Amino acid sequence: MFNYEKYLRANKLPHIWCPGCGDGTVLKSLIRAIDKQGIDKNNIVLVSGIGCSSRTPGYVDFNTLHTTHGRALAFATGVKHANPDLHVIVVSGDGDATAIGGNHFIHAARRNIDITMILYNNYIYGMTGGQASPTTPLGAYASTAPFGSIEPNFNVSELAKSAGASFVGRSTSYHTKQMENLFVKALAKNGFSLVEVIVQCPTAFGRRNKLRTAVEMLKWQKDHAIPVKADLTPEQLEGKFTTGVLWDIDRPEYTEQYAQVIRKVTGKQN
């Protein structure tokens, strides 16, 4: 039996996530990945913005920052600049990361700063009233889209890839082992790494979109997730999404390049 307690702040439990929410599943997978990597929890900084997923830092016994809406990556960038040896992890939701935090998201990827970002994608603003987010599927219902969303949605993983991220992966809260393995790879990557996790939100998204229970939503994830190596035509992939390692390259990392500039300007070689 895995011992989660050494990584948790017991006095902050029980958590406040809704029954059936997928966020706790993501948290447990992240903890197992950190343990597998052997990372000292005192060398981790976990940063979040605002939203359901952003409650995560409150429950873990790491160095944590719960910052303002959409600004998690900005704060995390400052932390990484100040101490590049720290393992900086950002947890964010689809609204927090790709709406008000959209520019921070694409520029963190463009810079390729060594931050691991876990993006909980539940297709909606879950905490603040069920409004449509940039990832709400076309035609899906939300409190601000009572007749169905007419806006095309972001493909978060493709956005990170095209912006310059070194590592991009996607999983779901149903595929817990795959999720954990992607977290391990992302944590080990030198550069900006993103793992997008499709998580269920029965309360704000499911009940509006004929997926009223967590079981129904998890079954939907299972049925619509396709391994990235599957040999399927575009027609067969219609309405589904790929999972696994979507992108993995090596390119210069930002804080290392910044350190080189400092050495050049100061004349110091160490």
Secondary structure, 3 states (H helix, E strand, C coil): CCCCHHHECHHHCCCCCCCCCCHHHHHHHHHHHHHHHCCCHHHEEEEECCCCHHHHHHHECCEEEECCCCCHHHHHHHHHHHCCCCEEEEEEEHHHHHHHCHHHHHHHHHHCCCCEEEEEECCECCCCCCCECCCCCCCCCECCECCCCCCCCCCHHHHHHHHCCCEEEEEECCCHHHHHHHHHHHHHCCCCEEEEEECCCCCCCHHHCCCCCHHHHHHHHHHHEEECCCCCCHHHHCCCEEEEEEEECCCCCHHHHHHHHHHHHHCCCC
